[in-house]
Amino acid sequence: MTAVAHVPLSQTTQTQGGAFLAILRRDLLVTWNDLPTFLAQVILQPLFLLLVFGKVLGALGYTRGGYADLLFPGLLALTAVITGMQALAFPLVIEFGWTKEIEDRLLAPISTALVAVEKLLFAALRGVVASVVMIPVGFIILGGIPWPWSGVPLLFAMLVLASLLGAAIGLALGTAVTPNRINIVFAVAFTPLLFTGCSQYPWPSLAALRWFQVVTAMNPMTYASEGMRAALVPSVPHIAPWVSLIVLPAAILALVAVGIRGFYRRAVD
């Protein structure tokens, strides 16, 4: 009779944890080596939005004083969400479609779900870094930004949640779309995120446009924008932070569940 060797659960967990960290470390190293390109990709759009809407239009008298203070938290949320989404959706479609690079990761000694989680975490880290870089950019362009120290813990909690939200959206899109359709789908997804995520205006100010207020309430990015406004400009009417702290994790969990299910399906195919 042949004896069957049983690998202890703790040893298996350590092996998977080590492989997970090794893959994450490799991805971070690749980004670090290509840091200027990464920053150019993720900062140019919010930088010009901040410059034009926060500085130029204000200097010309087309926006009222203080509008830049409302805009800046929203652009932090936009940067986190869009960066997280771009960092995962496009590479995932390419790896599953043309290059088949994902197969190398699937052969690593970790579960398929952990491969998806590593990519999610890596994309979220890129979103956090891009948003943090926007803070000194805001100081430089606007000559100063609202920065109450009491709101910093909430701000960074929202940065993390917004980045995870973007990565979760990217995971869901990247596993659901074929390579020849990703540009179309991303364009269709990006425009509503940009204009209905309350990045340019506070949600309570839409009370006179009730139908549009309802539309924006269905966009999870709205709660990231409003949470950051609660942190940086608490005197401006905003959605209560506790609402954002409930809605954002719920949206992230739902999107991650959809994304991991799609990841399993694409991995099997």
CYANA upper distance limits for C-alpha pairs under 8 A (distance plus 0.5 A):
  7 VAL  CA     11 GLN  CA      7.31
  7 VAL  CA     12 THR  CA      7.33
  8 PRO  CA     12 THR  CA      6.95
  9 LEU  CA     13 THR  CA      6.64
 10 SER  CA     14 GLN  CA      6.67
 11 GLN  CA     15 THR  CA      6.66
 12 THR  CA     16 GLN  CA      6.70
 13 THR  CA     17 GLY  CA      6.49
 14 GLN  CA     18 GLY  CA      6.50
 15 THR  CA     19 ALA  CA      6.69
 15 THR  CA    109 PRO  CA      7.57
 15 THR  CA    110 ILE  CA      8.23
 16 GLN  CA     20 PHE  CA      6.49
 16 GLN  CA    109 PRO  CA      6.47
 16 GLN  CA    110 ILE  CA      5.25
 16 GLN  CA    111 SER  CA      8.08
 17 GLY  CA     21 LEU  CA      6.73
 17 GLY  CA    110 ILE  CA      8.32
 18 GLY  CA     22 ALA  CA      6.61
 19 ALA  CA     23 ILE  CA      6.73
 19 ALA  CA    108 ALA  CA      7.53
 19 ALA  CA    109 PRO  CA      7.00
 19 ALA  CA    110 ILE  CA      7.09
 20 PHE  CA     24 LEU  CA      6.76
 20 PHE  CA    110 ILE  CA      7.40
 20 PHE  CA    114 LEU  CA      7.68
 20 PHE  CA    115 VAL  CA      8.00
 20 PHE  CA    118 GLU  CA      7.26
 21 LEU  CA     25 ARG  CA      6.39
 22 ALA  CA     26 ARG  CA      6.69
 23 ILE  CA     27 ASP  CA      6.85
 23 ILE  CA    118 GLU  CA      8.14
 24 LEU  CA     28 LEU  CA      6.72
 24 LEU  CA    118 GLU  CA      6.83
 24 LEU  CA    119 LYS  CA      8.38
 24 LEU  CA    122 PHE  CA      7.16
 25 ARG  CA     29 LEU  CA      6.62
 26 ARG  CA     30 VAL  CA      6.78
 27 ASP  CA     31 THR  CA      6.88
 27 ASP  CA    122 PHE  CA      7.79
 28 LEU  CA     32 TRP  CA      6.64
 28 LEU  CA    122 PHE  CA      7.92
 29 LEU  CA     33 ASN  CA      6.67
 30 VAL  CA     34 ASP  CA      6.89
 31 THR  CA     35 LEU  CA      6.20
 31 THR  CA     38 PHE  CA      7.53
 34 ASP  CA     38 PHE  CA      6.85
 35 LEU  CA     39 LEU  CA      6.63
 36 PRO  CA     40 ALA  CA      6.65
 37 THR  CA     41 GLN  CA      6.69
 38 PHE  CA     42 VAL  CA      6.89
 39 LEU  CA     43 ILE  CA      6.23
 39 LEU  CA    130 ALA  CA      7.49
 40 ALA  CA     44 LEU  CA      6.33
 42 VAL  CA     46 PRO  CA      8.39
 42 VAL  CA     79 THR  CA      7.68
 42 VAL  CA     83 THR  CA      6.50
 42 VAL  CA    130 ALA  CA      6.92
 43 ILE  CA     47 LEU  CA      6.27
 43 ILE  CA     79 THR  CA      7.99
 43 ILE  CA    130 ALA  CA      7.30
 43 ILE  CA    134 MET  CA      7.71
 44 LEU  CA     48 PHE  CA      6.70
 45 GLN  CA     49 LEU  CA      6.78
 46 PRO  CA     50 LEU  CA      6.48
 46 PRO  CA     75 LEU  CA      6.71
 46 PRO  CA     78 LEU  CA      8.18
 46 PRO  CA     79 THR  CA      6.99
 47 LEU  CA     51 LEU  CA      6.57
 47 LEU  CA    134 MET  CA      8.20
 47 LEU  CA    137 VAL  CA      8.03
 48 PHE  CA     52 VAL  CA      6.40
 49 LEU  CA     53 PHE  CA      6.26
 49 LEU  CA     54 GLY  CA      7.94
 50 LEU  CA     54 GLY  CA      5.45
 50 LEU  CA     55 LYS  CA      7.41
 50 LEU  CA     68 ALA  CA      8.24
 50 LEU  CA     71 LEU  CA      7.97
 50 LEU  CA     72 PHE  CA      7.58
 50 LEU  CA     75 LEU  CA      7.95
 50 LEU  CA    138 GLY  CA      8.12
 50 LEU  CA    141 ILE  CA      8.28
 51 LEU  CA     55 LYS  CA      5.56
 51 LEU  CA     56 VAL  CA      6.75
 51 LEU  CA    141 ILE  CA      7.04
 51 LEU  CA    142 LEU  CA      8.30
 52 VAL  CA     56 VAL  CA      5.29
 52 VAL  CA     57 LEU  CA      6.52
 53 PHE  CA     57 LEU  CA      5.89
 53 PHE  CA     58 GLY  CA      7.53
 53 PHE  CA     63 THR  CA      8.41
 53 PHE  CA     68 ALA  CA      7.92
 54 GLY  CA     58 GLY  CA      6.63
 54 GLY  CA     67 TYR  CA      7.30
 54 GLY  CA     68 ALA  CA      4.98
 54 GLY  CA     71 LEU  CA      7.39
 54 GLY  CA     72 PHE  CA      8.40
 54 GLY  CA    142 LEU  CA      7.58
 55 LYS  CA     59 ALA  CA      6.53
 55 LYS  CA     68 ALA  CA      7.83
 55 LYS  CA    141 ILE  CA      7.80
 55 LYS  CA    142 LEU  CA      6.80
 56 VAL  CA     60 LEU  CA      6.77
 57 LEU  CA     61 GLY  CA      6.69
 57 LEU  CA     62 TYR  CA      5.68
 57 LEU  CA     63 THR  CA      6.42
 58 GLY  CA     62 TYR  CA      6.26
 58 GLY  CA     63 THR  CA      5.39
 58 GLY  CA     64 ARG  CA      7.12
 58 GLY  CA     65 GLY  CA      7.52
 58 GLY  CA     67 TYR  CA      8.35
 63 THR  CA     67 TYR  CA      7.06
 66 GLY  CA     70 LEU  CA      7.42
 67 TYR  CA     71 LEU  CA      6.68
 68 ALA  CA     72 PHE  CA      6.46
 68 ALA  CA    142 LEU  CA      8.08
 69 ASP  CA     73 PRO  CA      7.87
 69 ASP  CA    145 ILE  CA      7.01
 69 ASP  CA    146 PRO  CA      6.88
 69 ASP  CA    233 VAL  CA      7.68
 70 LEU  CA     74 GLY  CA      7.61
 70 LEU  CA    200 GLN  CA      7.72
 70 LEU  CA    201 TYR  CA      7.28
 70 LEU  CA    202 PRO  CA      7.83
 70 LEU  CA    229 ARG  CA      7.52
 70 LEU  CA    233 VAL  CA      7.78
 71 LEU  CA     75 LEU  CA      6.75
 71 LEU  CA    199 SER  CA      6.98
 71 LEU  CA    200 GLN  CA      5.72
 71 LEU  CA    201 TYR  CA      7.39
 72 PHE  CA     76 LEU  CA      6.85
 72 PHE  CA    138 GLY  CA      7.79
 72 PHE  CA    145 ILE  CA      8.14
 73 PRO  CA     77 ALA  CA      6.96
 73 PRO  CA    199 SER  CA      7.88
 73 PRO  CA    225 SER  CA      6.77
 73 PRO  CA    228 MET  CA      5.80
 73 PRO  CA    229 ARG  CA      5.98
 73 PRO  CA    232 LEU  CA      7.46
 74 GLY  CA     78 LEU  CA      6.67
 74 GLY  CA    198 CYS  CA      7.15
 74 GLY  CA    199 SER  CA      4.18
 74 GLY  CA    200 GLN  CA      6.59
 74 GLY  CA    201 TYR  CA      8.26
 74 GLY  CA    224 ALA  CA      8.44
 74 GLY  CA    225 SER  CA      5.13
 74 GLY  CA    226 GLU  CA      7.95
 74 GLY  CA    228 MET  CA      7.57
 74 GLY  CA    229 ARG  CA      7.73
 75 LEU  CA     79 THR  CA      6.44
 75 LEU  CA    199 SER  CA      6.20
 75 LEU  CA    200 GLN  CA      8.09
 75 LEU  CA    225 SER  CA      8.30
 76 LEU  CA     80 ALA  CA      6.77
 76 LEU  CA    131 SER  CA      6.00
 76 LEU  CA    134 MET  CA      7.41
 76 LEU  CA    135 ILE  CA      8.47
 76 LEU  CA    159 LEU  CA      8.14
 76 LEU  CA    225 SER  CA      8.18
 76 LEU  CA    228 MET  CA      8.36
 77 ALA  CA     81 VAL  CA      6.68
 77 ALA  CA    131 SER  CA      8.11
 77 ALA  CA    158 MET  CA      8.42
 77 ALA  CA    159 LEU  CA      7.31
 77 ALA  CA    162 ALA  CA      6.65
 77 ALA  CA    199 SER  CA      7.54
 77 ALA  CA    221 MET  CA      7.71
 77 ALA  CA    224 ALA  CA      6.26
 77 ALA  CA    225 SER  CA      5.73
 77 ALA  CA    228 MET  CA      7.74
 78 LEU  CA     82 ILE  CA      6.41
 78 LEU  CA    194 LEU  CA      7.62
 78 LEU  CA    197 GLY  CA      8.42
 78 LEU  CA    199 SER  CA      6.98
 78 LEU  CA    221 MET  CA      8.10
 78 LEU  CA    225 SER  CA      8.10
 79 THR  CA     83 THR  CA      6.28
 79 THR  CA    127 GLY  CA      7.45
 79 THR  CA    130 ALA  CA      7.21
 79 THR  CA    131 SER  CA      6.24
 80 ALA  CA     84 GLY  CA      6.59
 80 ALA  CA    124 ALA  CA      8.43
 80 ALA  CA    127 GLY  CA      4.91
 80 ALA  CA    128 VAL  CA      6.53
 80 ALA  CA    130 ALA  CA      7.20
 80 ALA  CA    131 SER  CA      6.00
 80 ALA  CA    159 LEU  CA      7.04
 80 ALA  CA    162 ALA  CA      6.13
 80 ALA  CA    163 SER  CA      5.18
 80 ALA  CA    166 GLY  CA      7.36
 81 VAL  CA     85 MET  CA      6.61
 81 VAL  CA    127 GLY  CA      7.24
 81 VAL  CA    162 ALA  CA      5.89
 81 VAL  CA    163 SER  CA      5.66
 81 VAL  CA    164 LEU  CA      8.13
 81 VAL  CA    165 LEU  CA      6.76
 81 VAL  CA    166 GLY  CA      4.46
 81 VAL  CA    167 ALA  CA      7.78
 81 VAL  CA    221 MET  CA      7.81
 82 ILE  CA     86 GLN  CA      6.50
 82 ILE  CA    127 GLY  CA      8.16
 82 ILE  CA    166 GLY  CA      6.44
 82 ILE  CA    190 PHE  CA      8.36
 83 THR  CA     87 ALA  CA      6.41
 83 THR  CA    123 ALA  CA      8.11
 83 THR  CA    126 ARG  CA      7.26
 83 THR  CA    127 GLY  CA      5.44
 83 THR  CA    130 ALA  CA      7.68
 83 THR  CA    163 SER  CA      7.98
 83 THR  CA    166 GLY  CA      7.47
 84 GLY  CA     88 LEU  CA      7.08
 84 GLY  CA    123 ALA  CA      5.41
 84 GLY  CA    124 ALA  CA      5.65
 84 GLY  CA    125 LEU  CA      8.30
 84 GLY  CA    126 ARG  CA      6.90
 84 GLY  CA    127 GLY  CA      5.27
 84 GLY  CA    163 SER  CA      5.85
 84 GLY  CA    164 LEU  CA      7.41
 84 GLY  CA    165 LEU  CA      8.02
 84 GLY  CA    166 GLY  CA      4.92
 84 GLY  CA    167 ALA  CA      4.83
 84 GLY  CA    168 ALA  CA      8.46
 84 GLY  CA    170 GLY  CA      7.50
 85 MET  CA     89 ALA  CA      6.37
 85 MET  CA    123 ALA  CA      7.86
 85 MET  CA    166 GLY  CA      4.87
 85 MET  CA    167 ALA  CA      5.26
 85 MET  CA    168 ALA  CA      7.74
 85 MET  CA    169 ILE  CA      6.38
 85 MET  CA    170 GLY  CA      4.67
 85 MET  CA    171 LEU  CA      8.16
 86 GLN  CA     90 PHE  CA      6.59
 86 GLN  CA    167 ALA  CA      8.39
 86 GLN  CA    170 GLY  CA      7.06
 87 ALA  CA     91 PRO  CA      7.38
 87 ALA  CA    123 ALA  CA      5.63
 87 ALA  CA    126 ARG  CA      7.77
 87 ALA  CA    167 ALA  CA      7.81
 87 ALA  CA    170 GLY  CA      7.98
 88 LEU  CA     92 LEU  CA      6.33
 88 LEU  CA    119 LYS  CA      7.40
 88 LEU  CA    120 LEU  CA      7.53
 88 LEU  CA    123 ALA  CA      6.24
 88 LEU  CA    167 ALA  CA      6.65
 88 LEU  CA    170 GLY  CA      5.57
 88 LEU  CA    171 LEU  CA      6.61
 88 LEU  CA    174 GLY  CA      7.44
 89 ALA  CA     93 VAL  CA      6.77
 89 ALA  CA    167 ALA  CA      8.49
 89 ALA  CA    169 ILE  CA      8.37
 89 ALA  CA    170 GLY  CA      4.69
 89 ALA  CA    171 LEU  CA      6.43
 89 ALA  CA    172 ALA  CA      8.35
 89 ALA  CA    173 LEU  CA      6.42
 89 ALA  CA    174 GLY  CA      4.69
 89 ALA  CA    175 THR  CA      8.36
 90 PHE  CA     94 ILE  CA      6.83
 90 PHE  CA    170 GLY  CA      8.41
 90 PHE  CA    174 GLY  CA      7.04
 90 PHE  CA    182 ILE  CA      7.78
 91 PRO  CA     95 GLU  CA      6.49
 91 PRO  CA    174 GLY  CA      8.37
 92 LEU  CA     96 PHE  CA      6.58
 92 LEU  CA    102 ILE  CA      8.44
 92 LEU  CA    171 LEU  CA      8.16
 92 LEU  CA    174 GLY  CA      5.83
 92 LEU  CA    175 THR  CA      7.59
 93 VAL  CA     97 GLY  CA      6.27
 93 VAL  CA    174 GLY  CA      5.60
 93 VAL  CA    175 THR  CA      7.29
 93 VAL  CA    177 VAL  CA      7.54
 93 VAL  CA    178 THR  CA      7.06
 93 VAL  CA    179 PRO  CA      6.12
 93 VAL  CA    182 ILE  CA      7.92
 94 ILE  CA     98 TRP  CA      5.94
 94 ILE  CA     99 THR  CA      6.73
 94 ILE  CA    100 LYS  CA      8.07
 94 ILE  CA    179 PRO  CA      6.90
 95 GLU  CA     99 THR  CA      5.67
 95 GLU  CA    100 LYS  CA      5.33
 95 GLU  CA    101 GLU  CA      5.46
 95 GLU  CA    102 ILE  CA      5.75
 96 PHE  CA    100 LYS  CA      5.74
 96 PHE  CA    101 GLU  CA      7.70
 96 PHE  CA    102 ILE  CA      6.65
 96 PHE  CA    266 ARG  CA      7.64
 96 PHE  CA    267 ALA  CA      8.37
 97 GLY  CA    178 THR  CA      7.57
 97 GLY  CA    179 PRO  CA      6.54
 98 TRP  CA    179 PRO  CA      8.31
101 GLU  CA    105 ARG  CA      8.01
102 ILE  CA    106 LEU  CA      6.81
103 GLU  CA    107 LEU  CA      6.77
104 ASP  CA    108 ALA  CA      7.28
105 ARG  CA    115 VAL  CA      7.28
106 LEU  CA    110 ILE  CA      8.17
106 LEU  CA    111 SER  CA      8.27
106 LEU  CA    112 THR  CA      6.85
106 LEU  CA    115 VAL  CA      7.46
106 LEU  CA    267 ALA  CA      8.29
110 ILE  CA    114 LEU  CA      6.82
110 ILE  CA    115 VAL  CA      7.48
111 SER  CA    115 VAL  CA      7.05
112 THR  CA    116 ALA  CA      7.06
112 THR  CA    264 TYR  CA      7.39
112 THR  CA    267 ALA  CA      8.43
113 ALA  CA    117 VAL  CA      6.72
113 ALA  CA    260 ILE  CA      6.97
113 ALA  CA    263 PHE  CA      8.45
113 ALA  CA    264 TYR  CA      8.06
114 LEU  CA    118 GLU  CA      6.48
115 VAL  CA    119 LYS  CA      6.97
116 ALA  CA    120 LEU  CA      6.69
116 ALA  CA    171 LEU  CA      8.44
116 ALA  CA    260 ILE  CA      6.97
116 ALA  CA    263 PHE  CA      7.39
117 VAL  CA    121 LEU  CA      6.54
118 GLU  CA    122 PHE  CA      6.56
119 LYS  CA    123 ALA  CA      6.65
120 LEU  CA    124 ALA  CA      6.69
120 LEU  CA    164 LEU  CA      7.88
120 LEU  CA    167 ALA  CA      5.99
120 LEU  CA    168 ALA  CA      7.13
120 LEU  CA    171 LEU  CA      7.41
121 LEU  CA    125 LEU  CA      6.66
121 LEU  CA    164 LEU  CA      7.90
121 LEU  CA    167 ALA  CA      8.12
122 PHE  CA    126 ARG  CA      6.94
123 ALA  CA    127 GLY  CA      6.92
123 ALA  CA    163 SER  CA      8.18
123 ALA  CA    164 LEU  CA      8.34
123 ALA  CA    167 ALA  CA      6.04
124 ALA  CA    128 VAL  CA      6.80
124 ALA  CA    160 VAL  CA      7.83
124 ALA  CA    163 SER  CA      5.14
124 ALA  CA    164 LEU  CA      5.46
124 ALA  CA    166 GLY  CA      7.72
124 ALA  CA    167 ALA  CA      6.00
125 LEU  CA    129 VAL  CA      6.71
125 LEU  CA    163 SER  CA      7.71
126 ARG  CA    130 ALA  CA      6.63
126 ARG  CA    163 SER  CA      8.37
127 GLY  CA    131 SER  CA      6.70
127 GLY  CA    163 SER  CA      5.37
127 GLY  CA    164 LEU  CA      8.48
127 GLY  CA    166 GLY  CA      8.33
128 VAL  CA    132 VAL  CA      6.64
128 VAL  CA    159 LEU  CA      6.59
128 VAL  CA    160 VAL  CA      6.66
128 VAL  CA    163 SER  CA      6.43
129 VAL  CA    133 VAL  CA      6.69
130 ALA  CA    134 MET  CA      6.95
131 SER  CA    135 ILE  CA      7.43
131 SER  CA    159 LEU  CA      7.64
132 VAL  CA    136 PRO  CA      8.34
133 VAL  CA    137 VAL  CA      7.19
134 MET  CA    138 GLY  CA      6.50
135 ILE  CA    139 PHE  CA      7.05
136 PRO  CA    140 ILE  CA      6.75
137 VAL  CA    141 ILE  CA      6.63
138 GLY  CA    142 LEU  CA      6.17
138 GLY  CA    143 GLY  CA      7.99
138 GLY  CA    144 GLY  CA      7.40
138 GLY  CA    145 ILE  CA      6.98
139 PHE  CA    143 GLY  CA      5.67
139 PHE  CA    144 GLY  CA      4.90
139 PHE  CA    145 ILE  CA      6.22
140 ILE  CA    144 GLY  CA      7.50
146 PRO  CA    232 LEU  CA      6.22
146 PRO  CA    233 VAL  CA      7.12
147 TRP  CA    151 GLY  CA      8.15
147 TRP  CA    152 VAL  CA      8.24
147 TRP  CA    232 LEU  CA      6.25
148 PRO  CA    152 VAL  CA      7.49
148 PRO  CA    231 ALA  CA      8.12
148 PRO  CA    232 LEU  CA      6.63
150 SER  CA    231 ALA  CA      8.35
151 GLY  CA    155 LEU  CA      6.62
151 GLY  CA    230 ALA  CA      8.18
151 GLY  CA    231 ALA  CA      4.78
151 GLY  CA    232 LEU  CA      6.57
152 VAL  CA    156 PHE  CA      6.73
152 VAL  CA    231 ALA  CA      7.08
152 VAL  CA    232 LEU  CA      8.26
153 PRO  CA    157 ALA  CA      6.69
154 LEU  CA    158 MET  CA      6.64
154 LEU  CA    227 GLY  CA      8.01
154 LEU  CA    228 MET  CA      7.85
154 LEU  CA    231 ALA  CA      6.21
155 LEU  CA    159 LEU  CA      6.71
155 LEU  CA    227 GLY  CA      7.80
155 LEU  CA    228 MET  CA      5.87
155 LEU  CA    231 ALA  CA      5.86
155 LEU  CA    232 LEU  CA      7.81
156 PHE  CA    160 VAL  CA      6.71
157 ALA  CA    161 LEU  CA      6.74
158 MET  CA    162 ALA  CA      6.31
158 MET  CA    224 ALA  CA      6.47
158 MET  CA    227 GLY  CA      6.79
158 MET  CA    228 MET  CA      6.78
159 LEU  CA    163 SER  CA      6.59
159 LEU  CA    224 ALA  CA      8.25
159 LEU  CA    228 MET  CA      8.42
160 VAL  CA    164 LEU  CA      6.66
161 LEU  CA    165 LEU  CA      6.51
161 LEU  CA    224 ALA  CA      7.94
161 LEU  CA    248 LEU  CA      7.10
161 LEU  CA    249 PRO  CA      7.63
162 ALA  CA    166 GLY  CA      6.75
162 ALA  CA    221 MET  CA      7.62
162 ALA  CA    224 ALA  CA      6.21
162 ALA  CA    248 LEU  CA      8.18
163 SER  CA    167 ALA  CA      6.70
164 LEU  CA    168 ALA  CA      6.47
164 LEU  CA    252 ILE  CA      7.29
165 LEU  CA    169 ILE  CA      6.71
165 LEU  CA    221 MET  CA      8.37
165 LEU  CA    248 LEU  CA      7.71
165 LEU  CA    251 ALA  CA      7.80
165 LEU  CA    252 ILE  CA      5.77
166 GLY  CA    170 GLY  CA      6.66
167 ALA  CA    171 LEU  CA      6.61
168 ALA  CA    172 ALA  CA      6.76
168 ALA  CA    252 ILE  CA      6.51
168 ALA  CA    255 LEU  CA      5.98
168 ALA  CA    256 VAL  CA      5.81
168 ALA  CA    259 GLY  CA      7.55
169 ILE  CA    173 LEU  CA      6.62
169 ILE  CA    255 LEU  CA      6.76
169 ILE  CA    256 VAL  CA      8.37
169 ILE  CA    259 GLY  CA      8.46
170 GLY  CA    174 GLY  CA      6.18
171 LEU  CA    175 THR  CA      6.69
171 LEU  CA    255 LEU  CA      8.32
171 LEU  CA    256 VAL  CA      7.55
171 LEU  CA    259 GLY  CA      5.52
171 LEU  CA    260 ILE  CA      8.07
171 LEU  CA    263 PHE  CA      8.48
172 ALA  CA    176 ALA  CA      6.74
172 ALA  CA    255 LEU  CA      6.72
172 ALA  CA    256 VAL  CA      7.49
172 ALA  CA    258 VAL  CA      6.50
172 ALA  CA    259 GLY  CA      4.47
172 ALA  CA    260 ILE  CA      8.19
172 ALA  CA    262 GLY  CA      7.57
173 LEU  CA    177 VAL  CA      6.50
173 LEU  CA    259 GLY  CA      8.04
174 GLY  CA    182 ILE  CA      8.32
175 THR  CA    259 GLY  CA      6.90
175 THR  CA    262 GLY  CA      5.65
175 THR  CA    263 PHE  CA      6.06
175 THR  CA    266 ARG  CA      7.17
176 ALA  CA    259 GLY  CA      8.50
176 ALA  CA    262 GLY  CA      6.84
177 VAL  CA    181 ARG  CA      6.84
177 VAL  CA    182 ILE  CA      6.41
177 VAL  CA    185 VAL  CA      8.21
178 THR  CA    182 ILE  CA      6.81
181 ARG  CA    185 VAL  CA      6.70
182 ILE  CA    186 PHE  CA      6.32
183 ASN  CA    187 ALA  CA      6.61
184 ILE  CA    188 VAL  CA      6.73
185 VAL  CA    189 ALA  CA      6.59
186 PHE  CA    190 PHE  CA      6.29
187 ALA  CA    191 THR  CA      6.84
188 VAL  CA    192 PRO  CA      7.74
189 ALA  CA    193 LEU  CA      6.94
190 PHE  CA    194 LEU  CA      6.59
191 THR  CA    195 PHE  CA      6.79
192 PRO  CA    196 THR  CA      5.95
192 PRO  CA    197 GLY  CA      8.00
193 LEU  CA    197 GLY  CA      5.88
193 LEU  CA    219 ASN  CA      7.57
193 LEU  CA    221 MET  CA      7.49
194 LEU  CA    199 SER  CA      7.68
195 PHE  CA    199 SER  CA      7.86
195 PHE  CA    200 GLN  CA      8.29
196 THR  CA    215 VAL  CA      7.64
196 THR  CA    216 THR  CA      5.39
196 THR  CA    219 ASN  CA      7.15
196 THR  CA    222 THR  CA      7.77
197 GLY  CA    216 THR  CA      6.55
197 GLY  CA    219 ASN  CA      6.42
197 GLY  CA    220 PRO  CA      7.78
197 GLY  CA    221 MET  CA      5.42
197 GLY  CA    222 THR  CA      4.73
197 GLY  CA    223 TYR  CA      8.42
197 GLY  CA    225 SER  CA      7.54
198 CYS  CA    202 PRO  CA      6.43
198 CYS  CA    203 TRP  CA      6.58
198 CYS  CA    216 THR  CA      7.51
198 CYS  CA    221 MET  CA      8.04
198 CYS  CA    222 THR  CA      5.63
198 CYS  CA    225 SER  CA      6.61
198 CYS  CA    226 GLU  CA      7.85
199 SER  CA    222 THR  CA      7.79
199 SER  CA    225 SER  CA      6.22
201 TYR  CA    205 SER  CA      7.80
202 PRO  CA    206 LEU  CA      8.02
202 PRO  CA    226 GLU  CA      7.33
202 PRO  CA    237 PRO  CA      7.69
202 PRO  CA    238 HIS  CA      6.72
203 TRP  CA    207 ALA  CA      8.49
203 TRP  CA    213 GLN  CA      7.36
203 TRP  CA    216 THR  CA      8.19
203 TRP  CA    222 THR  CA      8.04
203 TRP  CA    226 GLU  CA      7.69
203 TRP  CA    238 HIS  CA      6.89
203 TRP  CA    239 ILE  CA      7.53
204 PRO  CA    213 GLN  CA      8.49
204 PRO  CA    237 PRO  CA      6.82
204 PRO  CA    238 HIS  CA      6.51
204 PRO  CA    239 ILE  CA      7.70
205 SER  CA    237 PRO  CA      8.34
206 LEU  CA    210 ARG  CA      7.05
206 LEU  CA    212 PHE  CA      7.59
206 LEU  CA    213 GLN  CA      5.92
207 ALA  CA    213 GLN  CA      7.11
209 LEU  CA    213 GLN  CA      6.69
210 ARG  CA    214 VAL  CA      6.77
211 TRP  CA    215 VAL  CA      6.92
212 PHE  CA    216 THR  CA      6.68
213 GLN  CA    217 ALA  CA      6.67
214 VAL  CA    218 MET  CA      7.20
215 VAL  CA    219 ASN  CA      7.62
216 THR  CA    222 THR  CA      6.95
217 ALA  CA    222 THR  CA      7.05
219 ASN  CA    223 TYR  CA      8.41
220 PRO  CA    224 ALA  CA      7.64
220 PRO  CA    247 VAL  CA      7.75
220 PRO  CA    248 LEU  CA      6.95
220 PRO  CA    251 ALA  CA      7.30
221 MET  CA    225 SER  CA      6.82
222 THR  CA    226 GLU  CA      6.60
223 TYR  CA    227 GLY  CA      6.33
223 TYR  CA    239 ILE  CA      7.94
223 TYR  CA    243 VAL  CA      8.22
223 TYR  CA    244 SER  CA      5.36
223 TYR  CA    247 VAL  CA      7.72
223 TYR  CA    248 LEU  CA      7.30
224 ALA  CA    228 MET  CA      6.75
224 ALA  CA    244 SER  CA      7.19
224 ALA  CA    248 LEU  CA      7.81
225 SER  CA    229 ARG  CA      6.81
226 GLU  CA    230 ALA  CA      6.62
226 GLU  CA    238 HIS  CA      6.33
226 GLU  CA    239 ILE  CA      6.32
226 GLU  CA    241 PRO  CA      8.13
226 GLU  CA    244 SER  CA      8.03
227 GLY  CA    231 ALA  CA      6.90
227 GLY  CA    238 HIS  CA      8.40
227 GLY  CA    239 ILE  CA      7.71
227 GLY  CA    240 ALA  CA      8.09
227 GLY  CA    241 PRO  CA      5.91
227 GLY  CA    244 SER  CA      6.55
228 MET  CA    232 LEU  CA      6.66
229 ARG  CA    233 VAL  CA      5.63
229 ARG  CA    234 PRO  CA      6.88
229 ARG  CA    236 VAL  CA      8.15
229 ARG  CA    238 HIS  CA      7.47
230 ALA  CA    234 PRO  CA      5.03
230 ALA  CA    235 SER  CA      8.49
230 ALA  CA    236 VAL  CA      8.27
230 ALA  CA    238 HIS  CA      6.85
230 ALA  CA    239 ILE  CA      8.15
230 ALA  CA    240 ALA  CA      7.99
230 ALA  CA    241 PRO  CA      7.05
234 PRO  CA    238 HIS  CA      8.14
239 ILE  CA    243 VAL  CA      7.47
239 ILE  CA    244 SER  CA      7.92
240 ALA  CA    244 SER  CA      7.48
241 PRO  CA    245 LEU  CA      6.69
242 TRP  CA    246 ILE  CA      6.82
243 VAL  CA    247 VAL  CA      6.61
244 SER  CA    248 LEU  CA      6.27
245 LEU  CA    249 PRO  CA      7.23
246 ILE  CA    250 ALA  CA      6.86
247 VAL  CA    251 ALA  CA      6.58
248 LEU  CA    252 ILE  CA      6.60
249 PRO  CA    253 LEU  CA      6.57
250 ALA  CA    254 ALA  CA      6.73
251 ALA  CA    255 LEU  CA      6.64
252 ILE  CA    256 VAL  CA      6.47
253 LEU  CA    257 ALA  CA      6.59
254 ALA  CA    258 VAL  CA      6.89
255 LEU  CA    259 GLY  CA      6.46
256 VAL  CA    260 ILE  CA      6.42
257 ALA  CA    261 ARG  CA      6.70
258 VAL  CA    262 GLY  CA      6.77
259 GLY  CA    263 PHE  CA      6.49
260 ILE  CA    264 TYR  CA      6.65
261 ARG  CA    265 ARG  CA      6.89
262 GLY  CA    266 ARG  CA      6.67
263 PHE  CA    267 ALA  CA      6.48
264 TYR  CA    268 VAL  CA      6.71
265 ARG  CA    269 ASP  CA      6.82
